[in-house]
């Protein structure tokens, strides 16, 4: 570590509570970009400056500026949208963006390809339907996720209510977002009038993620996040309180063993009335204890590894005034989505659709964006984005169910037969992510096609096996909690991880490095064959990989990189 604060800390300190020179930069017409410091600040407003990497070589040859545009990430606590809000985001995507919507692994929508001159118009359109993008990115609490199963009516109601309450409580107080993007009036006196009671002037050392889970579904991957709440539900279906988890995080850096993914620890049980106090305490401890010198060491998982879980729990109890009780028992059975129709306690239906890698668009033979627009125009319930990049058409009255299912079926939105594809997930990666080392969203469907052929030969086509891919080791699609995880190493090359638990409670471990397409298929095919022949009743692929000796069970935190055996292709 260096003795000085990281550059981002200095940017935040000088930003005048996230204002920087963003307002001036928007008026600069000579470039489609903004200055580097503002490119860091704009993340707090829910945006990333990007460029189309597919176009870089040609534009460089022609001595043209990169094809700059912005990705806007909407803040949608719990992932629930009204049909009117869905239609507004669809319109923004078509009018101001690249024509597509992207459902994310954090239950929200990303809009890609918005040029600088259209930013204010885009955000005003979003604001008109009571949505915004504030705090969807940056060193701050991001979109709060929650269980999406609407048939668990009372438990889900409690989960989404808490997700929204925590989200609102942890919003930044600065008026910069409204001033810059919505032409809000500047507060007289400026900086002196702004108070950030939770974050302070420099906010958090790094991003912060919160989720709310309702067993038996671990669809939010509760152990992958900085702070989580696991609902404890009584026999009547009511939530009696929450187990609290801390210290999860998926990112790492290739070749740097002092960086690693980590699953969260359970620190105790709290009542619903104390949940917000706990959240504030966890955030402020991380604010004060987190590493502001080395951003690669700044997430809560490293704070807990450095300070110790017992010390961290004691400080949270001290700041919150809440004595955490012993954690209660619970059971998770899966991390994926429950496709097709389910019925709620009120008799209404909920249809979970499959949206491959979250990309909502119209392609030849599958006009999915048009289909969802059509559904939104007639639907009286709501839309629920799942943590697995899929979509639930929720609260559908009986009279509408046949028509909505017909529209979805004709657009190819019903779940596929392939168990591998049903449980697949990928980050965006190329061409827009500046961190991507390899393809992800554009490549995973092709890989699943090839792996499905091998699975079919072994009679495993319908078996649920979790596969996730990212274009870099930052882990946005949570690949380290997949039974088959693929992490980009370079163009067309991936590290292969195996052995995670199907319920999201155990990470996987590095099995093979630097594989191309043929190498991935060749490495997995014999394991599929052995799994088909040797698995025990109810045994999942990740568990089999460990029991068979193909891979060692993963350790957590600093032990993640231990006991790695090099796989050598035949």
Secondary structure, DSSP 8 states (H G I E B T S, - for coil): --SS--HHHHHHHTSTTTTTTHHHHHH-TT-SS--HHHHHHGGGGTEEEEE-TTSHHHHHHTT----EEEEEE-B-GGGEEEHHHHHHHHHHHHHTSSS-EEE-TTS-EEEEEE-GGGHHHHHHHHHHTT-B-TTSSSSSB---EE---TTSHHHHHHHHHHHHHHHHHTS---SHHHHHHS-----TTGGGG---TTT-TT--SS-B-EEEEETTB-TT-GGGSSEEEEEEE-TTS-EEEEEEEE--B----TT-TT---B--EEEEEE-GGGHHHHHHHHHHHHHHHS-SS-GGG-SHHHHHHHH-HHHHHHHHHHHHT---B--------BSS---EEEE-TTS-EEEEE--GGGEE-EETTEEHHHHHHHHHHH--SEEEE-TTS-EEEEEE-HHHHHHHHHHHHHTT-S--S-HHHHTEEE---TTT-TT-SS--HHHHHHHHHHHHHHHHHTT-TTS---EEEESSTT-TT-GGGSSEEEEEEETTEEEEEE---TTSSS--EEEEEEE-HHHHHHHHHHHHHHHHHH--TT--HHHHHHHTTSS-----GGGTTTT-------
